Amino acid sequence: QSVTLSRFDGWRSGPMPGFRRVLWQVAPSGGTRRAALERGDADIVQDLTPVDAVSMAAANLPNARVLGVPMAGTFQFIGMNGAAAPFNDVRVRQAVAHALPYRAMFETALFGRGRPLFGGVADRAEGLDFPQPLGTVTDPARARALLAEAGLADGFDTTFSFEMSLAPVAEPVSVLVQEALARIGIRVTINKVPAGQLGTLLERREVPFFFEGSSAFLDDPDYFFRIFYHGPTRWNFGSYTNPEFAALVERTRFGTDRPAYERDVARMIELAKTDLPIILLWQPALDTGLLRSVDGYKYLFHRQLELRTLRRV
């Protein structure tokens, strides 16, 4: 629930941290975090909800400010259990991808605070960075045709799950997913999972269709694919098992031939865009609120606070 850190005043190997004591507390509710900042009960809060970040920035509060930094290693996505019907059919995954209202989800759920991972070039790598925008565009006619090819012209029933801790973003996403898929015959029931439980369900492969997010500590594409598109762990969110892709993952992990590595990475990106084990949506911003009396904030890629540089001004 909380951690208290005390400064070591005998420190002699660099600048002394600006605060003698730091109390770090868990506040699961976005509303609670915002209220604590506005009252001055907290000096700094992380993970403001998008709507709070937008409204607080617009209000130009006299005692607080908002900083938003896109999280390069973090991504949110729609996952499908590719180990079980109907999502084990690539045509069904592609149909879902063509049905989704990406721009509406981005503006409604995230208020545009982040980097879109949709609208890229289909079936082709655009550089070697990943995640990169997929070639997913809203095309309901194409979605219906793909379902028909898969023998599901009448659609099917499924459950779309999200964890309640992600509700400020996931809830509007789920409603838009439900509405969009209904237009192509897929009947979606929304399942709200208590905080902390979705990971267990994913590990057991008990959810067919879901909204989730994760982060990669390293920005190498082979690392990203090895963690999130390969192997038996829960982090292979789509239960992806393409043999060609698996061989590329193993080869790029220890390869020393740079041109061969780049060719292999480009092929993995092509497969990720074609097979769609997961449907990348966006890289959200890390929205942080600070009292105006606090300075020295530094963004770190793993989302943790650099406490040593914070100081009172």
C-alpha positions in Angstrom: 0.0 0.0 0.0 2.9 2.4 0.7 6.6 2.7 0.8 8.6 5.3 2.8 12.1 6.2 1.6 14.5 8.3 3.7 17.5 10.2 2.4 21.0 9.1 3.3 22.5 12.3 4.5 26.0 10.8 4.3 25.8 10.6 0.5 29.0 12.0 -1.1 28.9 10.7 -4.7 26.8 13.3 -6.3 24.1 15.9 -5.7 22.0 15.3 -2.5 18.4 14.4 -3.2 16.0 17.4 -2.8 13.6 15.7 -0.3 14.6 14.2 3.0 11.7 11.8 3.0 9.4 10.4 0.2 6.1 8.6 0.9 4.9 6.6 -2.1 1.3 5.5 -1.8 -1.0 3.3 -3.9 -4.2 5.1 -5.0 -6.1 2.8 -7.4 -8.8 5.4 -8.3 -7.9 8.0 -10.8 -10.4 10.4 -9.1 -8.6 9.9 -5.8 -5.2 10.7 -7.4 -6.5 13.9 -9.0 -8.2 15.1 -5.8 -5.1 14.5 -3.8 -3.1 16.7 -6.1 -5.7 19.5 -6.4 -5.9 19.6 -2.5 -2.2 19.7 -2.2 -2.1 16.4 -0.3 0.2 14.9 -2.9 3.2 16.6 -4.5 3.1 14.4 -7.5 0.8 11.8 -9.0 1.3 9.4 -11.9 -1.2 7.8 -14.2 -3.8 10.6 -14.4 -6.6 9.3 -16.6 -6.8 10.9 -20.0 -9.9 12.9 -19.2 -8.4 14.2 -16.0 -5.2 15.1 -17.8 -7.1 17.0 -20.5 -9.4 18.9 -18.1 -6.6 19.7 -15.6 -4.4 21.1 -18.3 -7.2 23.2 -19.8 -8.1 24.5 -16.3 -4.6 25.9 -15.8 -4.7 25.2 -12.1 -2.9 27.8 -10.0 -1.2 25.1 -7.8 -0.6 22.2 -10.2 0.5 21.3 -13.7 0.3 18.3 -16.0 3.1 16.7 -18.0 2.4 14.1 -20.6 5.1 12.0 -22.2 4.3 9.2 -24.7 5.6 5.9 -23.3 7.8 4.5 -26.0 7.9 0.9 -24.6 4.2 0.8 -23.5 1.3 -0.3 -25.7 -2.4 -1.0 -25.4 -4.1 -3.5 -27.6 -7.0 -5.8 -28.3 -6.1 -9.4 -27.8 -7.7 -12.6 -29.2 -6.9 -16.2 -28.1 -5.4 -17.6 -31.2 -5.2 -21.1 -29.7 -9.0 -21.6 -29.7 -11.9 -21.1 -32.2 -12.9 -18.8 -33.7 -9.8 -16.7 -33.2 -7.5 -19.4 -34.3 -8.6 -18.6 -37.9 -6.5 -15.7 -39.2 -9.5 -14.5 -41.3 -11.5 -14.0 -38.1 -8.7 -11.9 -36.5 -8.4 -9.9 -39.7 -12.2 -9.4 -39.8 -12.2 -8.0 -36.3 -9.3 -5.7 -37.2 -11.2 -4.3 -40.2 -14.3 -3.7 -38.2 -12.8 -1.6 -35.4 -13.3 2.2 -35.2 -9.7 3.1 -34.4 -10.0 6.9 -34.6 -13.2 7.0 -32.5 -11.5 4.8 -29.9 -8.4 6.9 -29.8 -10.3 10.2 -29.4 -13.0 8.8 -27.0 -10.9 6.7 -24.7 -7.5 8.4 -24.9 -8.5 11.9 -25.9 -5.7 11.8 -28.4 -3.0 11.6 -25.7 -0.6 9.1 -27.2 0.8 7.7 -30.4 -1.6 5.8 -32.7 -0.5 2.3 -33.7 -3.1 2.0 -36.5 -3.3 3.4 -40.0 0.2 2.2 -41.2 1.0 0.3 -44.3 -0.5 -3.2 -44.5 1.7 -6.3 -44.8 5.0 -4.4 -45.1 7.6 -3.2 -42.6 7.9 0.6 -42.3 11.4 0.6 -40.9 12.6 -1.8 -38.2 11.2 -0.2 -35.1 8.4 -2.1 -33.3 5.8 -1.5 -32.2 4.9 0.5 -35.3 1.5 1.3 -36.8 -0.3 -1.7 -38.2 -2.0 -1.6 -41.6 -5.4 -1.8 -39.9 -8.1 0.4 -41.3 -11.9 0.4 -40.7 -13.5 -1.5 -43.5 -16.8 -3.3 -42.5 -17.4 -4.7 -45.9 -14.0 -6.3 -46.0 -14.7 -7.6 -42.4 -18.0 -9.2 -43.4 -16.3 -10.8 -46.5 -13.5 -12.3 -44.3 -16.1 -13.7 -41.8 -17.9 -15.4 -44.7 -14.7 -16.9 -46.0 -14.1 -18.3 -42.5 -17.6 -19.9 -42.6 -19.0 -17.5 -40.1 -21.3 -15.4 -42.4 -23.8 -15.3 -39.5 -21.2 -14.1 -37.1 -20.7 -15.6 -33.6 -21.0 -14.9 -29.9 -18.0 -13.9 -27.7 -17.0 -12.2 -24.5 -14.8 -9.1 -24.4 -12.9 -8.7 -21.1 -11.1 -5.8 -19.5 -9.7 -5.3 -16.0 -11.4 -2.7 -13.9 -8.1 -0.9 -13.1 -8.1 0.1 -16.8 -11.7 1.1 -16.9 -11.3 4.8 -17.7 -9.8 3.8 -21.1 -11.1 0.2 -21.5 -14.7 0.9 -20.8 -15.3 3.3 -23.8 -13.1 1.0 -25.9 -15.3 -2.0 -25.1 -18.5 -0.1 -25.9 -17.2 1.0 -29.3 -15.9 -2.6 -30.0 -19.3 -4.0 -29.1 -21.1 -1.6 -31.4 -18.7 -2.0 -34.3 -18.7 -5.8 -34.2 -22.5 -6.0 -34.0 -22.5 -4.4 -37.5 -20.7 -7.4 -38.9 -22.7 -10.0 -37.0 -20.3 -10.6 -34.0 -22.3 -10.4 -30.8 -20.2 -9.2 -27.9 -20.8 -9.5 -24.1 -18.7 -7.1 -22.0 -17.0 -8.7 -19.0 -15.5 -6.4 -16.3 -12.8 -8.3 -14.4 -11.8 -7.3 -10.9 -8.4 -5.6 -10.6 -5.5 -8.0 -10.4 -7.3 -11.0 -11.9 -7.0 -10.6 -15.7 -3.4 -11.7 -15.7 -4.4 -15.1 -14.1 -7.1 -15.6 -16.6 -4.8 -14.8 -19.5 -2.2 -17.2 -18.1 -4.9 -19.9 -18.1 -6.0 -18.9 -21.6 -9.6 -18.5 -20.2 -10.5 -15.2 -22.0 -11.2 -15.3 -25.7 -11.2 -11.6 -26.5 -9.9 -8.7 -24.4 -8.3 -5.2 -23.9 -5.0 -5.1 -22.2 -1.7 -3.2 -22.1 1.9 -4.0 -21.4 5.5 -2.6 -21.6 8.8 -3.6 -23.1 11.9 -2.6 -21.2 14.1 -2.9 -24.3 13.4 -1.2 -27.6 15.0 -3.9 -29.8 12.4 -5.4 -32.1 13.6 -9.0 -31.6 13.2 -8.6 -27.9 9.6 -7.3 -28.3 8.6 -10.2 -30.5 10.3 -12.7 -28.3 8.3 -11.5 -25.3 4.9 -10.7 -26.7 4.6 -12.9 -29.9 6.4 -16.1 -28.8 6.4 -18.9 -26.3 4.0 -20.4 -23.7 3.9 -17.5 -21.2 0.9 -15.2 -20.6 2.9 -12.4 -22.3 2.3 -14.1 -25.7 -1.1 -12.5 -25.4 -2.4 -14.0 -28.7 -1.1 -17.5 -28.1 0.8 -17.0 -31.4 2.4 -20.2 -32.8 3.5 -19.5 -36.4 6.5 -21.9 -37.0 8.2 -19.4 -39.4 7.9 -16.6 -36.9 9.2 -18.8 -34.1 12.3 -19.7 -36.1 12.9 -16.0 -36.8 12.6 -15.2 -33.1 15.3 -17.7 -32.2 17.6 -16.7 -35.1 17.5 -13.0 -34.3 18.1 -13.4 -30.6 21.8 -14.3 -31.1 22.5 -13.4 -34.7 25.6 -11.4 -35.5 25.0 -10.8 -39.2 23.4 -7.3 -39.3 21.9 -7.5 -42.8 20.4 -10.9 -42.1 19.1 -9.6 -38.8 17.4 -6.7 -40.5 15.8 -8.9 -43.1 14.5 -11.2 -40.4 13.1 -8.4 -38.4 11.3 -7.0 -41.4 9.8 -10.4 -42.1 8.6 -10.6 -38.5 6.9 -7.2 -38.8 5.2 -8.4 -42.0 3.9 -11.5 -40.2 2.7 -9.4 -37.2 0.8 -7.2 -39.6 -0.7 -10.1 -41.6 -1.4 -12.6 -38.9 -2.5 -10.1 -36.3 -1.9 -12.1 -33.1 -2.9 -8.9 -31.3 -4.3 -5.7 -32.6 -2.1 -2.9 -31.5 -4.1 0.3 -30.7 -1.7 3.0 -29.4 1.2 3.9 -27.1 -0.5 6.0 -24.4 1.1 9.0 -22.7 2.3 8.8 -19.1 0.3 11.8 -17.7 1.8 13.1 -14.5 0.5 15.9 -12.3 2.9 18.0 -10.1 2.4 20.8 -7.7 3.9 23.9 -9.1 6.2 24.0 -6.0 7.9 20.8 -7.2 10.6 20.7 -9.9 13.1 18.3 -11.3 10.8 15.7 -12.9 12.5 13.3 -15.2 10.7 10.7 -17.4 12.2 7.2 -17.2 11.3 4.6 -19.8 10.1 2.0 -17.2 7.6 4.5 -15.8 9.2 4.8 -12.4 9.9 8.2 -10.8 13.4 9.5 -10.6 13.1 10.6 -7.0 16.7 12.0 -6.6 16.2 15.0 -8.9 12.9 16.2 -7.4 13.1 19.3 -5.3 10.9 22.0 -3.8 11.1 25.4 -5.4 
